[in-house]
């Protein structure tokens, strides 16, 4: 069997057969010599030793990491998400604005219904009374005070009260008119009525009430239009 020698860079080793060379893990650059060779050769140059050569992988080179551009699908989803968020924000504002508008309209309608009920029943909200006035034994009234009470949430700009002085036979001696100006909400005002040299009692009746805030133009002397749901609203 053919024998081989190898040189390790300082000295030679051997002899070895092919199987023994394989165990020595020779490479293409290992120096080999045998008796049929004139000079030393590289193991890679000897055909019969190709199966005995150990293959060594090349050194790994350090390369910088490759920068990858964002995938187009990510950019597409980002744009779609942004558009959706913007649309939802606009839609949310629209719903809020519409809700506020509808709420304001409903509130305004409710207020108008309440105000109409007050106008149609104003005598329940604006009441009058007298004090304990003086009646002369021979007939005549003095020290008469009239008080108007405003139970609404609105200022009464003017309120006119008719004062009838009643004779002993039940007839009316005369009628005087007392006008009250600017009675604030939930307050009252008292004014003195004229004295009378005749009469044993009086009757009072509110005949006119005006309120700009309530849009009220009440006049008892004017007959409301038939079928008008809000006859005392200022026209």
C-alpha positions in Angstrom: 0.0 0.0 0.0 1.3 3.4 -1.0 2.7 5.5 1.9 2.7 9.3 2.3 4.6 11.9 4.4 3.2 15.2 5.4 5.1 18.3 6.5 3.7 20.3 9.3 5.7 23.5 8.6 8.7 22.5 10.8 9.2 18.8 10.3 7.7 15.9 8.4 5.5 13.1 9.7 4.8 9.7 8.4 4.5 7.4 6.7 0.7 7.3 6.5 -1.7 5.5 4.2 -4.8 7.3 2.7 -7.0 6.4 5.7 -4.5 7.6 8.2 -4.0 10.9 6.2 -7.7 11.4 6.4 -7.5 11.1 10.2 -4.8 13.7 10.2 -7.4 16.1 8.7 -5.1 17.3 5.9 -6.3 20.3 3.7 -5.7 21.3 0.1 -2.6 23.3 1.3 -1.0 20.5 3.3 2.5 19.5 1.9 2.6 15.8 0.9 5.4 13.6 -0.4 5.5 9.9 -1.5 8.3 7.8 -3.0 7.0 8.2 -6.5 7.2 12.0 -6.2 10.3 14.1 -6.9 9.2 17.1 -4.8 6.7 17.9 -2.2 3.2 18.8 -3.5 0.1 20.3 -2.0 -2.5 17.7 -1.1 -5.0 19.4 -3.4 -2.7 18.7 -6.4 -2.7 14.9 -5.8 -5.7 13.3 -7.4 -5.7 10.1 -5.2 -5.9 12.1 -2.0 -9.0 14.2 -2.9 -11.3 11.9 -0.8 -8.9 12.3 2.2 -8.9 16.1 2.3 -10.9 17.8 4.9 -12.9 20.7 3.6 -12.7 23.8 5.8 -15.5 26.4 5.5 -14.4 30.0 4.6 -14.1 32.7 7.3 -17.3 34.6 8.1 -17.0 38.2 7.1 -18.7 40.8 9.3 -21.1 42.7 7.2 -23.4 45.6 8.3 -27.1 44.7 8.7 -29.0 45.4 5.6 -31.7 48.1 6.0 -35.0 47.1 4.8 -37.5 49.6 3.6 -40.9 49.5 5.1 -43.1 47.2 3.3 -45.7 48.8 1.2 -48.5 46.9 3.0 -47.6 48.5 6.3 -47.7 52.0 4.7 -51.0 51.2 3.1 -52.5 50.1 6.4 -51.1 53.2 8.2 -52.7 55.5 5.6 -56.0 53.6 5.8 -56.0 53.7 9.6 -55.2 57.5 9.6 -58.1 58.2 7.2 -60.5 56.1 9.3 -59.5 58.0 12.5 -60.0 61.4 10.7 -63.4 60.3 9.3 -64.5 59.0 12.7 -63.4 62.3 14.3 -65.4 64.3 11.8 -68.4 62.0 12.2 -68.2 62.4 16.0 -68.1 66.1 15.7 -71.1 66.1 13.4 -73.1 63.8 15.7 -72.3 66.0 18.7 -73.2 69.2 16.9 -76.4 67.7 15.6 -77.3 66.4 19.1 -76.6 69.8 20.6 -78.7 71.5 17.9 -81.6 69.0 18.4 -81.3 69.4 22.2 -81.5 73.2 21.8 -84.5 72.9 19.5 -86.3 70.5 21.9 -85.5 72.8 24.9 -86.8 75.8 23.0 -90.0 74.0 22.0 -90.5 72.9 25.6 -90.0 76.4 26.9 -92.5 77.8 24.3 -95.1 75.2 25.4 -94.6 76.1 29.1 -94.8 79.9 28.3 -98.0 79.4 26.3 -99.6 77.6 29.2 -98.6 80.5 31.5 -100.1 83.0 29.1 -103.3 81.1 28.7 -103.7 80.9 32.5 -102.1 84.2 33.5 -104.7 85.0 36.2 -103.4 81.9 38.1 -99.9 83.4 38.1 -100.7 87.0 38.6 -103.0 87.7 41.5 -104.3 90.8 43.3 -105.5 91.6 46.8 -106.4 94.5 49.0 -105.6 95.6 52.5 -108.0 96.2 55.4 -109.3 99.6 54.0 -111.4 102.0 55.9 -115.2 102.5 55.3 -116.9 105.6 56.5 -120.2 105.1 58.4 -122.0 107.4 56.0 -120.4 105.8 53.0 -116.9 106.4 51.6 -113.7 104.4 51.3 -110.2 105.4 52.2 -106.7 104.0 52.9 -107.1 101.4 50.1 -104.0 99.6 49.0 -103.8 97.2 46.1 -101.1 94.5 45.9 -100.2 92.6 42.7 -98.2 89.4 43.2 -96.1 88.0 40.3 -95.5 84.2 40.5 -94.0 83.9 37.0 -90.3 83.7 36.1 -90.7 86.9 34.0 -90.8 90.6 34.7 -94.3 92.2 34.3 -93.7 95.4 32.5 -97.2 96.8 33.2 -100.2 95.5 35.1 -103.5 97.4 35.2 -106.0 96.7 38.0 -109.6 98.1 37.8 -111.0 99.1 41.2 -114.8 99.3 41.5 -116.4 101.2 44.4 -119.7 99.5 45.3 -122.7 101.3 46.7 -125.0 100.0 49.3 -127.6 98.9 46.7 -124.9 96.9 44.9 -124.4 99.2 42.0 -121.0 100.6 41.0 -120.4 104.2 42.1 -117.2 104.6 40.0 -114.2 102.7 38.6 -110.6 103.7 39.1 -107.6 102.2 37.3 -104.2 101.5 39.1 -101.2 100.6 36.9 -98.2 98.8 38.3 -94.9 99.0 36.3 -92.0 96.6 36.3 -92.8 93.9 38.8 -89.8 91.5 39.0 -90.3 87.7 38.9 -91.6 86.1 42.1 -92.1 89.5 43.8 -95.0 91.8 44.5 -95.8 95.5 44.4 -98.3 97.6 46.4 -99.9 100.9 45.3 -102.5 103.1 46.9 -105.9 103.4 45.2 -107.8 106.7 45.2 -110.2 107.4 48.1 -113.9 107.6 47.4 -116.6 109.7 49.2 -119.2 107.0 48.4 -119.2 103.2 48.5 -119.2 100.6 51.2 -117.0 97.9 49.5 -114.7 97.5 46.5 -114.1 94.9 43.7 -110.8 94.6 42.0 -110.1 92.9 38.7 -106.9 92.7 36.6 -107.7 93.8 33.1 -104.3 94.2 31.4 -100.9 92.5 31.8 -97.9 93.0 29.6 -94.6 91.2 29.7 -91.9 91.5 27.0 -90.0 88.5 28.3 -93.1 86.3 28.3 -94.4 87.8 25.0 -97.6 88.4 26.9 -100.2 91.0 25.8 -103.2 90.2 28.0 -106.3 92.4 27.7 -109.5 91.3 29.3 -111.5 93.8 27.3 -110.6 92.2 24.0 -112.3 88.9 23.1 -109.8 86.2 22.0 -110.1 84.8 18.5 -112.0 81.6 18.4 -109.6 78.6 17.8 -106.5 80.6 18.6 -104.3 78.3 20.8 -102.3 81.2 22.1 -104.6 84.2 22.1 -102.6 86.3 24.7 -99.2 86.1 22.9 -98.1 89.4 21.5 -98.8 89.5 17.8 
